[in-house]
């Protein structure tokens, strides 16, 4: 399996970094590192996340990485696509 990031997920990552950077640049960098490393667990256990039935027949799931929700999709091509991510306190 391979992990791929959608353009939207990469945009979310940048948005979170830009939000945190003015307050604490080191913390912003740590959050980005944690979020980019978070999906590595999915390589060993891709179905560990909670399934989101509203996206069926697609297999969309989510995991929590610290205080951030990360949505991902498992595809028939043995790929894990990171779809979106945000802080759990954000209104979504």
N, C-alpha and C positions, 0 to 999 in steps of 0.2 A: 504494500500500500504506500501511497505517497500523499503528502499534505500539500494542498494548494490554497492560496488565498485569493478571494475575489477582490476586485477593485474597491467595492464598497467596504469590505473588512479592512483593507489597508487604509482606506480613508478614515474609518473609525479609529484605528490605531493612531494615526496622525493627529486626529482631533483630540483624543484623550491626552496625548503627549503635549500638545499645544496648550491645553487647558491647565495641566499641572505644572508645566515648565516655569511660568513666571513666579509661582509660589515656592517651588523647590525643584530645581533642575535635576538633582540626584535622584529624588523620589520619582520624577517623571521617567528617567532612564530605567530605574528598577522596575517600574510598572510595565514599560514596554518590553523589557527583557523577560519578565514573568509571563506576559501574555503571548509572546512569540514562542516561548518554550512550553507553554501549557498544552498545546495540541500533541506534543510528543507522546503523551500517555495514550492517545488514540491509536497510535501505530500498533500498540500491543493489545489494546482493548477498544476497538472502534465503536462498539455498541454500549459503552459504559454510560453514555449520556442519556438523559430522559428524552423519550420520543415525543415529538410534537405532532399529534394526529391531524391537526388542521392543515398540514402540508401533504397528506397522503394523496397520491400513491408514492410521492417522493419520500425518502427516508431522511428526514430532518430531525436533528436532536440538538440538545444543548448540554453544556457542562458549565460549572462555575469554576473560574480561575481567580482565586482570591475574592475580591468584591465585584468581579466582572462576569457577566453572562456571555458565553461564546456559543453562537449557533453554528452548526456544521451539517453538511449533507454527505451521506455515503452514496457513492455511485456504483453502477455495475462495472465500471472500468477500473475498479480497485483504487479509487481516489477518494480522499477526504477533502472536501472543499469547506474552508472556513468562510462562512457567509457574512456574519455581522458580529459585532461585540460592543458592549456598553457597560457602564457602571450600573450596578443594581439599583442605585438610588435615582437614576435618570427616569423620567417619565417616558415610557415607551408604549 
